[in-house]
């Protein structure tokens, strides 16, 4: 089984890319969270790979971070969740946001991801609520359910809807929150969004 690939990024699309390794081009399925962080075509790239074997095909699923791959594998362990659903979840939510929603039992947030119905959302919470804690802790938040977390999360979501890359939006929101003048973070969604847009527009 292929567990990792290092080569040249030969082509990239929102849900798949081609990695050239010693004259061989490997097609790799990727979530949007990985796609948004990819280098330009022609640049070197290293991916964590999960090889999924089906009766009619062998598919490679790639991730830039090990935590994404580990979360993907955890999702596959849920009854009714296959690679397509797992990739959809990681495309709609970051690992930390996904883990936080499952930990809180926020089925509405989970089912808001395209392709995720109420039954799958409920099953994710039921089966993974106690298993996602390492992903929540890795992001530095206990349960991600405080008011501060909700404000930051809502602003990141708003920026993503405006077309900004999720990771860039998260980085800016956290920096604005941390470095706010006077030491007092802009605790409302409106203020934090306004200050974050100022930084992103520079």
Secondary structure, 3 states (H helix, E strand, C coil): CCCEEEEEEEEEECCEEEEEECCEEEEEEECHHHHCCCCCCCCEEEEEEEEEECCCCEEEEEECCHHHHHHHHHHHCCCCCCHHHHHHHHHHCCHHHHHHHHHHCCHHHHHCCCCCCHHHHHHHHHHHCCCCHHHHHHCCCCCCCCHHHHHHHHHHHHHHHCCCCHHHHHHHHHHHHHCCHHHCCCCCHHHHHHHHHHHHCC
